[in-house]
Structure formats: C-alpha cells, structure tokens
Amino acid sequence: MDVTFEVIRFEVVPAGGVAVIELEGRPQDAQALAGRPMLLLEGPVEHAQLQPIVELDGVGDGVVSATFAAPLELAVDSATTFALSLGRGPLVELPTPDGLGDIGLEVRLARTVNALRTELHETRAEIGERELAAEREGAAAARAAAQQAAEREAAAERERLLRELADANAELAELRHELLESHWHVTELEAAAVPRLPRQPRPPRPRPHTRPHRLVEATTEQEPVVRRIHASLGRSTARTALLIVLALLLAALVVLVLQVRVV
C-alpha cells in the first residue's frame, strides 16, 4: 500500500454487466487534489483507464471521493491490479477492493450457470438434431419399403395382365380359326345347295307376257335354303366379328394399364 495515499473506502458493487467502483481517500500531497483522478485496472488479458462518472466530492476537506464504472469481468478478476493516477504525480497502488471476494464468487457462479445453460441448450439442440435425423432415416426407410412393395405389386399386376393378354391373343386366334372354318363350311353348303344343272340347248324366245315357269319354280325351291345359309353365315360372321372387337379392346386396355404401371 502506497503511504502517499490513505484509502478510506474502496469497494466494488456489481450493477448488471458492469462494476461500480467507489473510491475515497486522502492524499498526503494536497496539490494532488488539483488534478483529475484516473483509475487504472490491469488484468491478465485486458486493461482499462477509467475516469470518474460523477463530479468529485470532498476536495475541500482534502479527501478524494470518486465513482468509476468498470467492466465486471475485469473488475472482479482476482488477478486484476488497481492503481490511481492523481494529476502528474506518480501512480498510487491500491489494495484489493472490499466485497471483491463475494462478487467474484457470484460472478463465477453466474459464469457457471451461464455455461451450464449454454451446454444444456447445445445438448438439447444436438438431441433435437439426432431425433430429426432418426425421423428422417425412418421416413426414408419407410419410403424405400413402400416403394419396394409398390414395385412388387406393379410387377405382379404386370404379370397378371400379360397372362390375360396372352389368353386374349389365344382366344383371338381361336376365333379367327373358327371364322375361317365357318367361311369354308358356308362355301361347302352353297356349293351343295346350288348343284350344277346340265347344259341344255337355248330355248326359243318366249312370247310376250309369258314366263319361264320351270326356271321360276326351281329358283323358288332353292331360295329358302340359300336364305338359311346366308342367315347362318351372317350370324356366325357377326358373332365372330363381335368377339374379335372385344378381344382387341381387351388387348388395348391391357397395354394401356401396363403403360400406366410402368410410368
């Protein structure tokens, strides 16, 4: 402690994020009161030069009374040293402020609490990220499983449709075969129902208003047979054509479904 300056009161009071330092002392040299005091703080990492935040008091009594505002971290650090500059005179070394130990403990506790809060926040964020990643992995696995199931279902449906198409093609081939057989059968019936007549000499030219009765009778006798043949041929042809159209529609529908499944 410097004998040139008598410390009457020197304490630190925390005020939010700063430390209020109150200093009261009596210098031996009265001329030192003419200068403006300055408080110097020197820490391991940073330092500060502080001027009073209020007007000086007690100068008339030979007493220096000043209030300073310092960074809290620097003021409560146990490694920080304090000195006072009075005008142009030498620096006055100051003792450790009162209340610094309790304030330091509070600051350390506050630091610990803040660090724990920060760590808790980071841990929660990390847990949230892990849960989100797990959910994403689960969703991706579920999508992959669903896609595989859809592909298997599409493959099975495609095989079923291909089988149906093959059956339809086979049925269409049978219908075509039946149609050819029906045409061949009708041709045979027509040939059997209309026999070739022996060639006869050309009859004389009939008189006016006369009809060839025999030729008319022969044509009349053959007409029901020919009509039945043509009716049977028409029904068979219509049925065969309808089945062919249905088979073609079924084949087109199967092809369309296969294209949709593939897309």
PASEBA-1860 file (N, C-alpha, C; in nm, 3 decimals):
! residues 263
1> MDVTFEVI> 0.085/-0.119/0.000/0.000/0.000/0.000/0.088/0.124/0.000 ~ 0.056/0.219/-0.086/0.135/0.341/-0.101/0.106/0.434/0.017 ~ 0.215/0.484/0.083/0.197/0.571/0.200/0.159/0.712/0.161 ~ 0.169/0.743/0.033/0.135/0.879/-0.010/-0.014/0.898/-0.026 ~ -0.094/0.789/-0.011/-0.238/0.799/-0.028/-0.305/0.711/0.077 ~ -0.390/0.771/0.158/-0.463/0.698/0.262/-0.600/0.657/0.206 ~ -0.623/0.526/0.195/-0.751/0.475/0.143/-0.852/0.471/0.257 ~ -0.958/0.547/0.242/-1.066/0.549/0.341/-1.173/0.445/0.306
9> RFEVVPAG> -1.212/0.443/0.181/-1.314/0.345/0.136/-1.286/0.310/-0.010 ~ -1.283/0.178/-0.036/-1.257/0.129/-0.171/-1.333/-0.003/-0.186 ~ -1.443/-0.001/-0.261/-1.526/-0.121/-0.274/-1.585/-0.129/-0.415 ~ -1.626/-0.249/-0.449/-1.685/-0.279/-0.580/-1.827/-0.329/-0.558 ~ -1.920/-0.274/-0.637/-2.061/-0.315/-0.630/-2.106/-0.352/-0.771 ~ -2.153/-0.474/-0.791/-2.199/-0.511/-0.926/-2.329/-0.441/-0.960 ~ -2.342/-0.402/-1.083/-2.465/-0.338/-1.132/-2.490/-0.385/-1.275 ~ -2.555/-0.502/-1.286/-2.579/-0.560/-1.417/-2.452/-0.615/-1.476
17> GVAVIELE> -2.415/-0.564/-1.594/-2.295/-0.612/-1.661/-2.172/-0.530/-1.630 ~ -2.181/-0.432/-1.538/-2.067/-0.350/-1.502/-2.045/-0.357/-1.352 ~ -1.930/-0.306/-1.311/-1.897/-0.297/-1.169/-1.878/-0.150/-1.133 ~ -1.951/-0.107/-1.032/-1.937/0.030/-0.984/-1.831/0.031/-0.873 ~ -1.725/0.108/-0.895/-1.612/0.115/-0.800/-1.618/0.251/-0.731 ~ -1.629/0.247/-0.603/-1.630/0.371/-0.524/-1.499/0.381/-0.446 ~ -1.435/0.498/-0.463/-1.304/0.521/-0.400/-1.309/0.651/-0.320 ~ -1.258/0.641/-0.198/-1.248/0.759/-0.110/-1.115/0.751/-0.035
25> GRPQDAQA> -1.037/0.857/-0.048/-0.906/0.856/0.017/-0.851/0.997/0.034 ~ -0.741/1.004/0.108/-0.679/1.134/0.138/-0.531/1.126/0.099 ~ -0.494/1.205/-0.002/-0.352/1.208/-0.038/-0.274/1.295/0.059 ~ -0.146/1.263/0.078/-0.062/1.344/0.166/-0.026/1.476/0.100 ~ -0.013/1.474/-0.030/0.019/1.597/-0.102/-0.112/1.663/-0.141 ~ -0.142/1.779/-0.084/-0.267/1.848/-0.113/-0.272/1.896/-0.257 ~ -0.156/1.918/-0.321/-0.156/1.962/-0.459/-0.212/1.854/-0.554 ~ -0.213/1.727/-0.511/-0.265/1.620/-0.595/-0.415/1.634/-0.615
33> LAGRPMLL> -0.483/1.710/-0.526/-0.626/1.726/-0.540/-0.663/1.814/-0.659 ~ -0.565/1.890/-0.710/-0.595/1.979/-0.822/-0.612/1.901/-0.953 ~ -0.551/1.784/-0.962/-0.563/1.705/-1.085/-0.688/1.616/-1.084 ~ -0.725/1.572/-1.203/-0.841/1.483/-1.215/-0.795/1.339/-1.197 ~ -0.851/1.266/-1.099/-0.804/1.129/-1.075/-0.845/1.035/-1.189 ~ -0.765/0.931/-1.206/-0.795/0.829/-1.305/-0.761/0.693/-1.245 ~ -0.855/0.600/-1.256/-0.836/0.466/-1.200/-0.787/0.374/-1.311 ~ -0.679/0.303/-1.282/-0.618/0.212/-1.379/-0.639/0.069/-1.333
41> LEGPVEHA> -0.692/-0.016/-1.424/-0.711/-0.158/-1.396/-0.628/-0.236/-1.497 ~ -0.546/-0.328/-1.444/-0.457/-0.408/-1.529/-0.486/-0.555/-1.501 ~ -0.542/-0.625/-1.602/-0.572/-0.767/-1.588/-0.480/-0.852/-1.671 ~ -0.494/-0.985/-1.660/-0.406/-1.074/-1.738/-0.426/-1.059/-1.888 ~ -0.547/-1.022/-1.928/-0.577/-1.015/-2.071/-0.604/-0.873/-2.117 ~ -0.680/-0.797/-2.038/-0.717/-0.662/-2.078/-0.686/-0.562/-1.966 ~ -0.694/-0.436/-2.000/-0.673/-0.330/-1.903/-0.769/-0.216/-1.936 ~ -0.787/-0.124/-1.841/-0.880/-0.013/-1.860/-0.830/0.109/-1.784
49> QLQPIVEL> -0.856/0.226/-1.839/-0.829/0.354/-1.774/-0.964/0.424/-1.756 ~ -1.005/0.444/-1.631/-1.139/0.491/-1.601/-1.135/0.631/-1.541 ~ -1.224/0.715/-1.590/-1.244/0.847/-1.531/-1.371/0.845/-1.446 ~ -1.380/0.934/-1.349/-1.499/0.934/-1.262/-1.626/0.960/-1.344 ~ -1.734/0.894/-1.305/-1.862/0.912/-1.373/-1.947/1.019/-1.305 ~ -1.904/1.069/-1.188/-1.973/1.178/-1.118/-1.869/1.283/-1.079 ~ -1.918/1.400/-1.043/-1.827/1.506/-1.003/-1.755/1.470/-0.872 ~ -1.633/1.518/-0.860/-1.555/1.490/-0.740/-1.619/1.555/-0.619
57> DGVGDGVV> -1.607/1.485/-0.507/-1.665/1.535/-0.382/-1.560/1.529/-0.272 ~ -1.569/1.621/-0.177/-1.479/1.620/-0.062/-1.344/1.681/-0.087 ~ -1.329/1.755/-0.198/-1.198/1.816/-0.227/-1.164/1.922/-0.123 ~ -1.267/1.991/-0.076/-1.241/2.095/0.023/-1.189/2.042/0.155 ~ -1.218/1.921/0.186/-1.170/1.859/0.310/-1.039/1.785/0.290 ~ -0.980/1.792/0.171/-0.856/1.720/0.143/-0.879/1.573/0.115 ~ -1.001/1.540/0.077/-1.037/1.400/0.053/-1.078/1.384/-0.093 ~ -1.032/1.278/-0.156/-1.073/1.243/-0.293/-1.186/1.141/-0.283
65> SATFAAPL> -1.302/1.173/-0.340/-1.417/1.082/-0.342/-1.467/1.073/-0.485 ~ -1.450/0.956/-0.547/-1.484/0.938/-0.688/-1.553/0.802/-0.709 ~ -1.634/0.799/-0.815/-1.705/0.676/-0.853/-1.671/0.643/-0.996 ~ -1.637/0.515/-1.019/-1.597/0.469/-1.151/-1.687/0.352/-1.194 ~ -1.698/0.335/-1.325/-1.771/0.221/-1.382/-1.672/0.139/-1.464 ~ -1.655/0.012/-1.425/-1.556/-0.074/-1.489/-1.625/-0.198/-1.545 ~ -1.564/-0.264/-1.644/-1.617/-0.392/-1.691/-1.619/-0.493/-1.576 ~ -1.730/-0.563/-1.562/-1.747/-0.652/-1.448/-1.643/-0.764/-1.448
73> ELAVDSAT> -1.619/-0.824/-1.564/-1.525/-0.934/-1.571/-1.384/-0.890/-1.528 ~ -1.346/-0.771/-1.572/-1.212/-0.722/-1.537/-1.205/-0.681/-1.390 ~ -1.311/-0.620/-1.338/-1.307/-0.568/-1.200/-1.307/-0.679/-1.097 ~ -1.376/-0.792/-1.125/-1.388/-0.898/-1.024/-1.281/-1.004/-1.040 ~ -1.197/-0.991/-1.140/-1.091/-1.089/-1.159/-0.988/-1.074/-1.047 ~ -0.958/-1.186/-0.983/-0.864/-1.181/-0.870/-0.723/-1.143/-0.915 ~ -0.693/-1.156/-1.041/-0.559/-1.123/-1.090/-0.547/-0.977/-1.132 ~ -0.656/-0.903/-1.126/-0.653/-0.763/-1.169/-0.591/-0.676/-1.059
81> TFALSLGR> -0.506/-0.586/-1.101/-0.444/-0.490/-1.008/-0.504/-0.352/-1.031 ~ -0.507/-0.270/-0.923/-0.567/-0.137/-0.927/-0.462/-0.032/-0.892 ~ -0.472/0.081/-0.963/-0.380/0.192/-0.935/-0.455/0.322/-0.961 ~ -0.410/0.427/-0.895/-0.474/0.557/-0.905/-0.373/0.659/-0.954 ~ -0.417/0.738/-1.052/-0.333/0.845/-1.105/-0.395/0.978/-1.064 ~ -0.314/1.062/-0.992/-0.360/1.194/-0.947/-0.274/1.300/-1.015 ~ -0.329/1.357/-1.118/-0.255/1.461/-1.189/-0.130/1.406/-1.254 ~ -0.020/1.482/-1.235/0.106/1.442/-1.295/0.193/1.365/-1.197
89> GPLVELPT> 0.141/1.334/-1.083/0.222/1.263/-0.986/0.234/1.116/-1.019 ~ 0.308/1.044/-0.939/0.328/0.902/-0.963/0.198/0.823/-0.938 ~ 0.195/0.702/-0.992/0.079/0.614/-0.971/0.075/0.568/-0.827 ~ -0.045/0.561/-0.774/-0.067/0.515/-0.638/-0.127/0.374/-0.645 ~ -0.054/0.279/-0.589/-0.104/0.143/-0.587/-0.218/0.132/-0.486 ~ -0.325/0.065/-0.525/-0.443/0.050/-0.440/-0.456/-0.096/-0.398 ~ -0.514/-0.116/-0.280/-0.534/-0.254/-0.234/-0.653/-0.318/-0.308 ~ -0.679/-0.442/-0.274/-0.795/-0.511/-0.333/-0.923/-0.449/-0.280
97> PDGLGDIG> -1.018/-0.419/-0.366/-1.142/-0.356/-0.319/-1.220/-0.447/-0.225 ~ -1.297/-0.386/-0.136/-1.384/-0.462/-0.048/-1.499/-0.524/-0.128 ~ -1.540/-0.642/-0.083/-1.651/-0.712/-0.150/-1.612/-0.783/-0.276 ~ -1.485/-0.777/-0.311/-1.444/-0.839/-0.436/-1.455/-0.991/-0.429 ~ -1.427/-1.048/-0.310/-1.435/-1.194/-0.298/-1.576/-1.246/-0.319 ~ -1.675/-1.181/-0.253/-1.813/-1.225/-0.270/-1.861/-1.203/-0.413 ~ -1.823/-1.086/-0.466/-1.865/-1.057/-0.604/-1.799/-1.155/-0.701 ~ -1.673/-1.187/-0.675/-1.606/-1.283/-0.760/-1.674/-1.418/-0.756
105> LEVRLART> -1.717/-1.459/-0.635/-1.789/-1.586/-0.623/-1.920/-1.582/-0.700 ~ -1.992/-1.470/-0.686/-2.118/-1.456/-0.758/-2.095/-1.459/-0.910 ~ -1.990/-1.390/-0.950/-1.960/-1.388/-1.093/-1.923/-1.527/-1.142 ~ -1.842/-1.598/-1.062/-1.805/-1.733/-1.102/-1.927/-1.824/-1.108 ~ -2.016/-1.806/-1.008/-2.140/-1.884/-1.012/-2.225/-1.848/-1.134 ~ -2.230/-1.717/-1.162/-2.305/-1.674/-1.281/-2.243/-1.731/-1.408 ~ -2.110/-1.729/-1.412/-2.043/-1.788/-1.528/-2.077/-1.936/-1.540 ~ -2.073/-2.006/-1.425/-2.102/-2.149/-1.428/-2.244/-2.174/-1.474
113> VNALRTEL> -2.338/-2.092/-1.421/-2.478/-2.109/-1.460/-2.495/-2.081/-1.610 ~ -2.431/-1.975/-1.656/-2.441/-1.944/-1.799/-2.380/-2.054/-1.885 ~ -2.267/-2.107/-1.838/-2.203/-2.215/-1.914/-2.293/-2.339/-1.916 ~ -2.353/-2.368/-1.797/-2.444/-2.484/-1.792/-2.566/-2.462/-1.881 ~ -2.618/-2.340/-1.879/-2.732/-2.312/-1.966/-2.695/-2.327/-2.113 ~ -2.577/-2.276/-2.147/-2.531/-2.290/-2.285/-2.512/-2.435/-2.323 ~ -2.451/-2.511/-2.231/-2.431/-2.653/-2.258/-2.564/-2.727/-2.270 ~ -2.660/-2.690/-2.181/-2.792/-2.753/-2.188/-2.860/-2.720/-2.321
121> HETRAEIG> -2.850/-2.594/-2.361/-2.910/-2.556/-2.489/-2.845/-2.631/-2.605 ~ -2.712/-2.641/-2.603/-2.644/-2.713/-2.709/-2.681/-2.862/-2.707 ~ -2.693/-2.918/-2.584/-2.730/-3.059/-2.574/-2.870/-3.082/-2.629 ~ -2.963/-2.993/-2.592/-3.099/-3.005/-2.645/-3.101/-2.993/-2.797 ~ -3.023/-2.898/-2.848/-3.017/-2.882/-2.993/-2.960/-3.007/-3.060 ~ -2.855/-3.064/-2.997/-2.795/-3.185/-3.054/-2.893/-3.302/-3.049 ~ -2.965/-3.314/-2.935/-3.065/-3.421/-2.925/-3.175/-3.402/-3.029 ~ -3.217/-3.275/-3.046/-3.319/-3.248/-3.148/-3.271/-3.284/-3.288
129> ERELAAER> -3.144/-3.252/-3.316/-3.090/-3.286/-3.447/-3.082/-3.438/-3.465 ~ -3.043/-3.509/-3.358/-3.037/-3.654/-3.368/-3.175/-3.715/-3.388 ~ -3.274/-3.663/-3.313/-3.410/-3.714/-3.330/-3.461/-3.685/-3.470 ~ -3.430/-3.564/-3.519/-3.473/-3.531/-3.654/-3.405/-3.620/-3.757 ~ -3.276/-3.646/-3.735/-3.205/-3.736/-3.828/-3.264/-3.877/-3.822 ~ -3.297/-3.922/-3.698/-3.357/-4.055/-3.685/-3.493/-4.060/-3.755 ~ -3.572/-3.953/-3.738/-3.702/-3.948/-3.806/-3.684/-3.949/-3.958 ~ -3.584/-3.874/-4.004/-3.560/-3.873/-4.148/-3.517/-4.011/-4.198
137> EGAAAARA> -3.430/-4.078/-4.120/-3.388/-4.212/-4.160/-3.506/-4.308/-4.160 ~ -3.592/-4.296/-4.055/-3.711/-4.381/-4.051/-3.804/-4.353/-4.168 ~ -3.822/-4.225/-4.198/-3.909/-4.190/-4.311/-3.850/-4.240/-4.443 ~ -3.717/-4.228/-4.456/-3.653/-4.276/-4.578/-3.667/-4.428/-4.590 ~ -3.649/-4.499/-4.476/-3.666/-4.645/-4.479/-3.810/-4.682/-4.512 ~ -3.906/-4.608/-4.454/-4.046/-4.636/-4.483/-4.078/-4.610/-4.630 ~ -4.024/-4.499/-4.684/-4.047/-4.472/-4.826/-3.985/-4.580/-4.913 ~ -3.863/-4.625/-4.876/-3.799/-4.731/-4.954/-3.881/-4.860/-4.950
145> AAQQAAER> -3.930/-4.894/-4.829/-4.012/-5.016/-4.816/-4.141/-5.003/-4.897 ~ -4.204/-4.886/-4.887/-4.327/-4.865/-4.964/-4.301/-4.872/-5.114 ~ -4.188/-4.814/-5.157/-4.155/-4.818/-5.299/-4.129/-4.962/-5.345 ~ -4.058/-5.040/-5.262/-4.034/-5.180/-5.297/-4.164/-5.258/-5.304 ~ -4.254/-5.232/-5.206/-4.384/-5.300/-5.208/-4.463/-5.262/-5.333 ~ -4.459/-5.132/-5.368/-4.531/-5.088/-5.487/-4.472/-5.151/-5.613 ~ -4.338/-5.161/-5.616/-4.275/-5.223/-5.733/-4.313/-5.372/-5.743 ~ -4.314/-5.441/-5.628/-4.354/-5.582/-5.631/-4.499/-5.597/-5.676
153> EAAAERER> -4.586/-5.509/-5.624/-4.726/-5.515/-5.663/-4.743/-5.484/-5.811 ~ -4.667/-5.384/-5.860/-4.675/-5.350/-6.002/-4.625/-5.465/-6.089 ~ -4.517/-5.532/-6.043/-4.466/-5.646/-6.119/-4.568/-5.759/-6.124 ~ -4.633/-5.787/-6.010/-4.735/-5.892/-6.008/-4.853/-5.856/-6.097 ~ -4.894/-5.729/-6.090/-5.005/-5.686/-6.174/-4.967/-5.694/-6.322 ~ -4.843/-5.660/-6.351/-4.799/-5.668/-6.490/-4.799/-5.812/-6.539 ~ -4.752/-5.904/-6.456/-4.754/-6.045/-6.495/-4.897/-6.094/-6.517 ~ -4.988/-6.050/-6.427/-5.128/-6.091/-6.443/-5.186/-6.038/-6.574
161> LLRELADA> -5.158/-5.910/-6.603/-5.208/-5.852/-6.726/-5.146/-5.916/-6.849 ~ -5.018/-5.952/-6.839/-4.955/-6.021/-6.951/-5.018/-6.158/-6.975 ~ -5.052/-6.227/-6.866/-5.120/-6.356/-6.881/-5.257/-6.337/-6.945 ~ -5.329/-6.233/-6.899/-5.460/-6.207/-6.959/-5.446/-6.171/-7.107 ~ -5.342/-6.092/-7.140/-5.320/-6.059/-7.280/-5.288/-6.182/-7.363 ~ -5.206/-6.271/-7.307/-5.174/-6.394/-7.379/-5.300/-6.478/-7.400 ~ -5.385/-6.488/-7.296/-5.511/-6.562/-7.309/-5.601/-6.498/-7.414 ~ -5.605/-6.363/-7.414/-5.688/-6.295/-7.513/-5.636/-6.318/-7.654
169> NAELAELR> -5.502/-6.317/-7.670/-5.445/-6.344/-7.802/-5.476/-6.487/-7.847 ~ -5.470/-6.580/-7.753/-5.502/-6.719/-7.787/-5.649/-6.733/-7.827 ~ -5.736/-6.666/-7.750/-5.879/-6.671/-7.782/-5.906/-6.605/-7.918 ~ -5.834/-6.495/-7.945/-5.850/-6.429/-8.074/-5.806/-6.521/-8.188 ~ -5.697/-6.594/-8.168/-5.652/-6.688/-8.271/-5.756/-6.797/-8.293 ~ -5.817/-6.847/-8.182/-5.922/-6.948/-8.197/-6.042/-6.893/-8.271 ~ -6.078/-6.768/-8.243/-6.192/-6.708/-8.312/-6.163/-6.691/-8.460 ~ -6.041/-6.652/-8.492/-6.006/-6.642/-8.634/-6.014/-6.777/-8.703
177> HELLESHW> -5.967/-6.880/-8.632/-5.975/-7.016/-8.688/-6.120/-7.058/-8.708 ~ -6.204/-7.027/-8.610/-6.346/-7.060/-8.624/-6.409/-6.983/-8.740 ~ -6.367/-6.856/-8.757/-6.421/-6.777/-8.868/-6.383/-6.837/-9.001 ~ -6.258/-6.879/-9.013/-6.216/-6.943/-9.138/-6.293/-7.073/-9.163 ~ -6.311/-7.152/-9.057/-6.388/-7.276/-9.073/-6.532/-7.247/-9.110 ~ -6.589/-7.139/-9.053/-6.728/-7.104/-9.086/-6.739/-7.064/-9.232 ~ -6.645/-6.985/-9.282/-6.646/-6.947/-9.423/-6.633/-7.070/-9.513 ~ -6.542/-7.157/-9.471/-6.525/-7.280/-9.551/-6.652/-7.365/-9.551
185> HVTELEAA> -6.717/-7.377/-9.436/-6.841/-7.454/-9.425/-6.953/-7.390/-9.507 ~ -6.964/-7.259/-9.502/-7.067/-7.190/-9.581/-7.042/-7.209/-9.729 ~ -6.916/-7.206/-9.767/-6.885/-7.227/-9.909/-6.928/-7.367/-9.953 ~ -6.903/-7.465/-9.867/-6.946/-7.601/-9.900/-7.098/-7.612/-9.907 ~ -7.169/-7.548/-9.815/-7.315/-7.552/-9.817/-7.371/-7.485/-9.941 ~ -7.315/-7.375/-9.980/-7.361/-7.308/-10.101/-7.337/-7.395/-10.222 ~ -7.221/-7.459/-10.225/-7.192/-7.547/-10.338/-7.288/-7.667/-10.342 ~ -7.324/-7.721/-10.225/-7.416/-7.835/-10.220/-7.560/-7.795/-10.246
193> AVPRLPRQ> -7.598/-7.674/-10.205/-7.738/-7.632/-10.224/-7.767/-7.587/-10.366 ~ -7.671/-7.545/-10.438/-7.692/-7.499/-10.576/-7.612/-7.591/-10.669 ~ -7.667/-7.708/-10.705/-7.594/-7.800/-10.794/-7.591/-7.746/-10.938 ~ -7.490/-7.791/-11.006/-7.478/-7.751/-11.146/-7.581/-7.827/-11.232 ~ -7.653/-7.755/-11.309/-7.753/-7.814/-11.400/-7.686/-7.848/-11.533 ~ -7.733/-7.955/-11.595/-7.675/-7.988/-11.727/-7.710/-7.881/-11.830 ~ -7.616/-7.858/-11.911/-7.633/-7.755/-12.013/-7.734/-7.803/-12.119 ~ -7.836/-7.727/-12.144/-7.940/-7.759/-12.241/-7.936/-7.659/-12.355
201> PRPPRPRP> -7.993/-7.700/-12.465/-7.997/-7.606/-12.576/-8.081/-7.484/-12.541 ~ -8.047/-7.376/-12.595/-8.116/-7.250/-12.567/-8.259/-7.258/-12.617 ~ -8.356/-7.235/-12.527/-8.496/-7.243/-12.569/-8.532/-7.125/-12.659 ~ -8.639/-7.143/-12.730/-8.682/-7.033/-12.815/-8.724/-6.913/-12.732 ~ -8.720/-6.800/-12.797/-8.755/-6.676/-12.729/-8.902/-6.679/-12.692 ~ -8.931/-6.657/-12.562/-9.072/-6.665/-12.520/-9.153/-6.553/-12.580 ~ -9.280/-6.587/-12.588/-9.370/-6.486/-12.637/-9.392/-6.380/-12.531 ~ -9.447/-6.267/-12.581/-9.477/-6.163/-12.480/-9.576/-6.212/-12.376
209> HTRPHRLV> -9.560/-6.165/-12.255/-9.647/-6.194/-12.142/-9.642/-6.340/-12.102 ~ -9.534/-6.409/-12.133/-9.514/-6.547/-12.088/-9.395/-6.553/-11.997 ~ -9.398/-6.648/-11.899/-9.291/-6.663/-11.800/-9.234/-6.803/-11.806 ~ -9.104/-6.812/-11.779/-9.043/-6.947/-11.773/-9.077/-7.012/-11.641 ~ -9.190/-7.089/-11.636/-9.242/-7.145/-11.510/-9.142/-7.239/-11.445 ~ -9.076/-7.322/-11.522/-8.985/-7.421/-11.461/-8.866/-7.353/-11.394 ~ -8.812/-7.250/-11.465/-8.696/-7.182/-11.406/-8.736/-7.108/-11.280 ~ -8.852/-7.048/-11.280/-8.902/-6.978/-11.162/-8.925/-7.073/-11.049
217> EATTEQEP> -8.982/-7.191/-11.078/-9.007/-7.290/-10.972/-8.876/-7.341/-10.913 ~ -8.780/-7.367/-11.000/-8.652/-7.417/-10.949/-8.585/-7.315/-10.859 ~ -8.593/-7.186/-10.901/-8.532/-7.081/-10.818/-8.608/-7.064/-10.689 ~ -8.735/-7.079/-10.693/-8.818/-7.066/-10.572/-8.791/-7.179/-10.475 ~ -8.769/-7.299/-10.524/-8.739/-7.412/-10.435/-8.603/-7.395/-10.367 ~ -8.505/-7.334/-10.438/-8.371/-7.319/-10.380/-8.360/-7.197/-10.289 ~ -8.454/-7.102/-10.300/-8.442/-6.976/-10.225/-8.443/-6.996/-10.074 ~ -8.528/-7.077/-10.009/-8.521/-7.093/-9.861/-8.387/-7.147/-9.814
225> VVRRIHAS> -8.330/-7.241/-9.890/-8.202/-7.298/-9.848/-8.093/-7.191/-9.852 ~ -8.094/-7.113/-9.958/-7.992/-7.008/-9.971/-8.009/-6.904/-9.862 ~ -8.137/-6.871/-9.831/-8.161/-6.772/-9.725/-8.111/-6.821/-9.589 ~ -8.138/-6.950/-9.562/-8.091/-7.005/-9.434/-7.937/-7.004/-9.428 ~ -7.876/-7.035/-9.538/-7.729/-7.038/-9.542/-7.674/-6.898/-9.517 ~ -7.732/-6.799/-9.587/-7.684/-6.663/-9.569/-7.714/-6.611/-9.429 ~ -7.830/-6.648/-9.374/-7.861/-6.605/-9.235/-7.763/-6.666/-9.136 ~ -7.734/-6.796/-9.152/-7.638/-6.861/-9.063/-7.499/-6.799/-9.078
233> LGRSTART> -7.463/-6.770/-9.205/-7.333/-6.706/-9.228/-7.329/-6.567/-9.164 ~ -7.439/-6.491/-9.175/-7.442/-6.357/-9.117/-7.429/-6.361/-8.965 ~ -7.504/-6.453/-8.903/-7.494/-6.463/-8.756/-7.356/-6.507/-8.713 ~ -7.302/-6.606/-8.778/-7.168/-6.652/-8.741/-7.063/-6.543/-8.762 ~ -7.077/-6.472/-8.874/-6.981/-6.364/-8.902/-6.994/-6.252/-8.800 ~ -7.119/-6.215/-8.767/-7.141/-6.108/-8.668/-7.086/-6.148/-8.531 ~ -7.113/-6.272/-8.490/-7.063/-6.319/-8.360/-6.911/-6.320/-8.357 ~ -6.853/-6.368/-8.467/-6.707/-6.373/-8.472/-6.646/-6.232/-8.472
241> ALLIVLAL> -6.709/-6.142/-8.548/-6.658/-6.003/-8.552/-6.670/-5.937/-8.415 ~ -6.783/-5.962/-8.345/-6.801/-5.905/-8.211/-6.696/-5.957/-8.114 ~ -6.668/-6.087/-8.120/-6.565/-6.143/-8.032/-6.428/-6.086/-8.065 ~ -6.400/-6.065/-8.193/-6.271/-6.007/-8.232/-6.258/-5.865/-8.178 ~ -6.366/-5.787/-8.189/-6.364/-5.648/-8.139/-6.341/-5.647/-7.988 ~ -6.414/-5.735/-7.917/-6.396/-5.742/-7.771/-6.253/-5.781/-7.735 ~ -6.197/-5.876/-7.808/-6.059/-5.917/-7.780/-5.961/-5.805/-7.805 ~ -5.984/-5.729/-7.914/-5.895/-5.615/-7.943/-5.907/-5.507/-7.836
249> LLAALVVL> -6.031/-5.480/-7.791/-6.050/-5.382/-7.683/-5.979/-5.426/-7.555 ~ -5.991/-5.555/-7.522/-5.924/-5.607/-7.402/-5.773/-5.594/-7.415 ~ -5.720/-5.623/-7.533/-5.575/-5.611/-7.554/-5.530/-5.465/-7.540 ~ -5.609/-5.371/-7.597/-5.574/-5.230/-7.585/-5.578/-5.185/-7.439 ~ -5.680/-5.232/-7.365/-5.690/-5.197/-7.222/-5.571/-5.250/-7.144 ~ -5.529/-5.371/-7.172/-5.413/-5.429/-7.101/-5.288/-5.350/-7.131 ~ -5.268/-5.313/-7.256/-5.150/-5.235/-7.294/-5.150/-5.100/-7.224 ~ -5.268/-5.035/-7.217/-5.279/-4.905/-7.151/-5.247/-4.917/-7.002
257> VLQVRVV> -5.299/-5.019/-6.937/-5.271/-5.039/-6.794/-5.124/-5.065/-6.772 ~ -5.062/-5.143/-6.859/-4.919/-5.169/-6.844/-4.838/-5.041/-6.860 ~ -4.876/-4.957/-6.955/-4.805/-4.829/-6.969/-4.820/-4.743/-6.846 ~ -4.939/-4.736/-6.787/-4.960/-4.655/-6.666/-4.880/-4.710/-6.550 ~ -4.877/-4.844/-6.537/-4.799/-4.904/-6.427/-4.652/-4.876/-6.442 ~ -4.604/-4.883/-6.565/-4.461/-4.859/-6.586/-4.424/-4.716/-6.557 ~ -4.510/-4.621/-6.597/-4.482/-4.480/-6.567/-4.486/-4.455/-6.419
END
